[in-house]
Amino acid sequence: MKNKPGLSRVVFLFLVVGIFVVMAGIRSTLAQNGPTVAAPTIAKDSVRVKATRIDGVWKNGRKEEGSSWLPAIEYRVNGPIPSGSQFTVDFSLPADPKWIKFKCPDAAIEVKNGSWWKMECGALTYNRSAGVRDEKSVTYTGVVDFSIHVHNELQGTDAVLFAGKINVGKYQPRPQAPSWIEYYVNDDWRIPIGYIGFEHGAMTHSPGQRYEGNDSEILVAAMEFRGKAGDVKGHLFYQGNEIAHDWCSKGEDSEWNPAKYNWGEIECKFRGVYKNSLPSGSAEDPRHLLSKNPGEYEIKVISGGHLARSIKFTVRPDGTFDNGIASSNKIGSGRLIFPVQVIGDQGPWDKSAWKAGAFYGNALTGFTATP
């Protein structure tokens, strides 16, 4: 039996409409999702904010006697950083949500996946941008919100990469000069948090440079000290026996003072301690391979002539010692997080600050400070 001409036309029209619907759906999906573009991220353990003292207090556009402060920030941006990316940092006060915005320098060269860029901006003590104006300085102390943004008109993106809170305090270093005020960002939360791995922290790298992920073939440990730490020496023990040591930071023990309002990360580099293999032509004694020597390790650190810190970790038969804390918290660097035992008199620091203050208010889950 032959098909009727009218029925054939109806079937044809249904097929044409169906094709258009499917194609429209595909175009809609592509328009919504777009091409997948990898985005940069911030290494949480690299972010450090400081309060830079500004001479004078600005009121109604006029400079008066006294001192005030402006923020300065440094951080690490993990690649890839797409061409045309612009990084800015916003700081807001309770009374002024749009207090100040800093434009950070552009990455001068391409930063691909697996590489990272050291960034700094704001009221730097050197290489300060002309756009940072003293008249924006404040005398406020307390909680200050900040956020790191990336904007890219070529990609059509605008995102917040990191948001946090700092706690700003002040003190009078010269009682005879009451108008002389120093400001600081309280970083007590850092003290019980230590790092171990085969990568140096961002604090030891120069800004405006590109770096690869793992930049050390030997074991590196880092921890925070408050005030003046004096001579800092690190000693690495394996099953109770010392196998390596390092002069982590040179200083004067006579100047040791952990109560001062300044904080800094100190690294200890244990030469001759490697993960899986000895580097060709440059291996140093004791030529200790972690993968060949699994078990219990401890790093003991002397500061100001006295035992001040201890970090314990366990190496597996394959040479790894990841406890999962850094990865589960998306820290974003190659360093692993371990609790630091603070030993002896280390001044009046806030032992519970890490609970709410870790990584500037970005809670650290799965971590417990060592008593």
Secondary structure, DSSP 8 states (H G I E B T S, - for coil): ----HHHHHHHHHHHHHHHHHHHHHHHHHHHHH-S-----EE-GGG-EEEEEEEEEEEETTEEEEEEEEEEEEEEEEES-B-TT-EEEEEEEETTEEEEEEEE----SS-B-TTEEEEEEEES-SSS--TT--GGG-B---EEEEEEEEEEETTTTEEEEEEEEEEEEEEE-S-TT-TT--EEEE--GGGTTEEEEESS--GGGS-SS-EEES---SSEEEEEEEESB--SEEEEEEETTEEEEEEEEE---GGG-BTTSS-EEEEEEEETTEESSS--TTT--TT-EEGGGS-EEEEEEEEETTEEEEEEEEEE-TTS----SHHHHTT--SS-EEEE-EE-S---S--TTHHHHHHHHH---TT-----
